[in-house]
Amino acid sequence: MAGNFWQSSQYQQWLFDKQDLTRERQQDLKVLNSEEDYHKILIFFANFIQSLGEQLKLRQQVIATATVYFKRFYARNSLRCIDPWLMAPTCVFLASKVEEFGVISNSRLMTTCQTVVKNKFSHAYPQE
């Protein structure tokens, strides 16, 4: 089914120009030093989602979908509104359902999340 991209919800809701992104990120940029720091945070959590997906043995398409969900959520919301450490596994869980990979149990997801944080990201999050 070929539709008109210019009338689609993708075009109307998810394409941002530089001014739109800057306006949406103002609250975060007040706390962070620069736009570069904001991008570094998004890259850090994209790497976290990638590691989480690899540990769970998810397909790359599921991991990519989770990363897109994460970035789209924070394109419209501040990093301070919901903890990114909670949003990342939530995006992985949702992406696994949307991509019809199969449901990941909550306990398995949280156990794997703890393992990944302890083993690969302990430098950024040293608390239990």
C-alpha positions as CSV (number, residue, x, y, z in Angstrom):
1,M,0.0,0.0,0.0
2,A,1.6,3.2,-1.2
3,G,0.6,6.3,0.7
4,N,1.5,9.9,0.5
5,F,4.5,10.5,2.7
6,W,3.8,14.2,2.9
7,Q,0.4,13.5,4.6
8,S,1.7,10.7,6.8
9,S,2.0,10.8,10.6
10,Q,5.8,10.1,10.1
11,Y,6.2,13.4,8.3
12,Q,3.8,15.3,10.5
13,Q,5.0,14.2,13.9
14,W,8.6,12.9,13.6
15,L,10.5,15.0,11.2
16,F,12.2,17.9,13.1
17,D,14.4,20.7,11.9
18,K,17.2,22.1,13.9
19,Q,15.1,24.8,15.5
20,D,12.5,22.3,16.6
21,L,15.1,20.0,18.2
22,T,16.8,23.0,20.0
23,R,13.4,24.2,21.3
24,E,12.5,20.7,22.6
25,R,16.0,20.3,24.3
26,Q,16.1,23.7,26.0
27,Q,15.4,22.2,29.5
28,D,18.2,19.7,29.1
29,L,20.6,22.2,27.6
30,K,20.2,24.4,30.7
31,V,21.8,21.6,32.8
32,L,24.3,20.3,30.2
33,N,27.2,22.2,29.0
34,S,26.6,21.9,25.3
35,E,24.6,20.1,22.5
36,E,27.6,17.8,22.2
37,D,27.1,16.6,25.7
38,Y,23.5,15.8,24.9
39,H,24.6,13.8,21.9
40,K,27.1,11.9,24.0
41,I,24.4,10.9,26.5
42,L,22.2,9.6,23.6
43,I,25.2,7.7,22.2
44,F,25.9,6.2,25.7
45,F,22.4,4.9,26.0
46,A,22.3,3.6,22.4
47,N,25.4,1.6,23.4
48,F,23.6,0.4,26.5
49,I,20.6,-0.7,24.5
50,Q,23.0,-2.5,22.1
51,S,24.7,-4.3,24.9
52,L,21.4,-5.2,26.5
53,G,20.1,-6.6,23.2
54,E,23.3,-8.6,22.6
55,Q,23.1,-10.1,26.1
56,L,19.5,-11.0,25.5
57,K,20.4,-12.5,22.1
58,L,17.9,-10.2,20.3
59,R,18.0,-9.6,16.5
60,Q,19.6,-6.4,15.4
61,Q,16.3,-5.1,14.0
62,V,14.8,-5.3,17.5
63,I,17.8,-3.4,18.9
64,A,17.6,-0.8,16.2
65,T,13.9,-0.3,16.9
66,A,14.5,0.1,20.6
67,T,17.2,2.7,19.9
68,V,14.8,4.6,17.6
69,Y,12.1,4.5,20.3
70,F,14.5,5.8,22.9
71,K,15.7,8.7,20.7
72,R,12.2,9.6,19.6
73,F,10.9,9.7,23.2
74,Y,13.7,12.1,24.2
75,A,13.2,14.2,21.1
76,R,9.9,15.3,22.7
77,N,10.7,14.9,26.4
78,S,13.4,16.0,28.7
79,L,16.0,13.6,30.0
80,R,14.9,14.6,33.5
81,C,11.2,13.6,33.1
82,I,11.9,9.9,33.0
83,D,15.1,8.2,34.0
84,P,16.9,7.0,30.9
85,W,18.1,3.9,32.8
86,L,14.5,2.9,33.1
87,M,13.5,4.0,29.6
88,A,16.2,1.9,27.8
89,P,14.9,-1.5,29.0
90,T,11.4,-0.4,28.4
91,C,12.2,0.4,24.8
92,V,13.9,-3.0,24.4
93,F,10.8,-4.7,25.8
94,L,8.4,-2.8,23.6
95,A,10.6,-3.3,20.5
96,S,10.7,-7.0,21.1
97,K,6.9,-7.1,21.0
98,V,6.5,-4.8,18.0
99,E,9.1,-6.7,16.0
100,E,7.4,-10.0,16.9
101,F,10.5,-11.4,18.5
102,G,8.7,-12.8,21.4
103,V,7.9,-11.5,24.9
104,I,10.9,-11.0,27.2
105,S,9.9,-11.8,30.8
106,N,10.3,-8.8,33.2
107,S,12.5,-10.7,35.5
108,R,14.9,-11.8,32.7
109,L,15.0,-8.3,31.4
110,M,15.8,-6.8,34.8
111,T,18.4,-9.4,35.7
112,T,20.1,-8.9,32.3
113,C,19.9,-5.2,32.8
114,Q,21.6,-5.4,36.2
115,T,24.3,-7.7,34.7
116,V,25.1,-5.4,31.8
117,V,25.3,-2.3,34.1
118,K,27.6,-4.1,36.5
119,N,29.9,-5.6,33.9
120,K,30.0,-3.0,31.1
121,F,28.8,0.3,32.5
122,S,29.9,0.2,36.1
123,H,32.1,3.3,35.5
124,A,29.0,5.4,34.8
125,Y,26.7,3.9,37.4
126,P,28.7,2.6,40.4
127,Q,25.8,2.2,42.8
128,E,23.9,-1.1,43.3
